[in-house]
Amino acid sequence: MKDHSYYVYILTNYSKTVLYVGVTNNLVRRLDEHKQGLSGFTAKYNCFYLLYWEHHKYVYNAIEREKEIKGWRRSKKETLINEFNPEWKFLNDEIQDQ
């Protein structure tokens, strides 16, 4: 297993009615790809606003966590977001600055 940086993240649309869970090794690049409409689901629903992210050292752990979160009901995803980002602020600019 490679030892790098991997991220599990949750995106939403402007009105916060849709949640999308993804995994990447470059969060800044991936957010830009979503904003450009390069992904089917996120392009269709205009999901490119970052609400939540977590860092993982190993790709296997990140993929397993993504699968876990994707399997949750929306209410459980909302609880996760609320613990990390209680105001549901769009975090895209904060990530760009890192």
N, C-alpha and C positions, 0 to 999 in steps of 0.2 A: 504494500500500500504506500502510495506517495504521501509525503508529509508536506502539505501546502496550506493554503487558505481556501476554504470553501464556505459558501453562504447559502442558507435557506432564507427565503424572503417571502413576504406577502405584499401583493399589490392590490390596488382597488381603482375604480373609476372615480371621476370627479364627485359624483353624488354618493359615493361609498356604498353602492348597492350590490357590487360584485366583488368577490375576493378570489385572488389567484395566488397559488403557492408554487414557487419555483426553487431551483437550486442552480448555482453557478460558481465558477472559480474566479470571476471578475465582476463584482457587483456594479461598478460604475459602467463598464462596457455593456453589461446585460440590461441595465436600466435604459441606456441610450438605444439599444436595439428594440426594446419594448416601445419606447417613445416614437421611434421611426416606423412602427407598425410592422416589424419583421416577424412577429409571432402570430399565429392564427387566432387563438382565443383572445389574447390581450388586445390585438388589433380590432377584432370584432366588437369587443366591449369597452374599448378605450381604457384599458387597465395599464397605467404606467405610473401611478402614484404609490410610492413606497410608504407602507405603514409599519412594517416590522422586518427585522432581519436578525439573524444569529450567525455567529462564526463557528466553523468547525475546522479542526486540524486535518482530518482525514476524509477523503471523498466518500468512503463507505458510510461513515457516520452521518454525513450530510444527506446522502441519498436515503438512508433509512429514516431520518428525521422528516425529510420532505414527504415520504410515503405516509408516515404516521400522521402528520398534520393534514395532508390531503384527505385522509380517511375520517377526519373529525367532522362533526356537524358544525354548521356556521356558528352556533352559540359558543362552542368551545374555542373556535378560532378567535371569536370576538373577545373572549376572556384573556387569551394569550396576548392579543393586541393591547387590550386595556391595561394589562400589567406592565407592558413595555412602553406603551405610548398612549396614556390615558386620554389625551385630547384628540387622538386620531389625526395628528398633524402629518402633513406630507413631508417625508424625510429626505426626499431626493437631493435637495441642496446641501443637506448635512453630509451626505455620503460623498457628493462631488468634491467637498472640501477636504476630504481625508487623503 
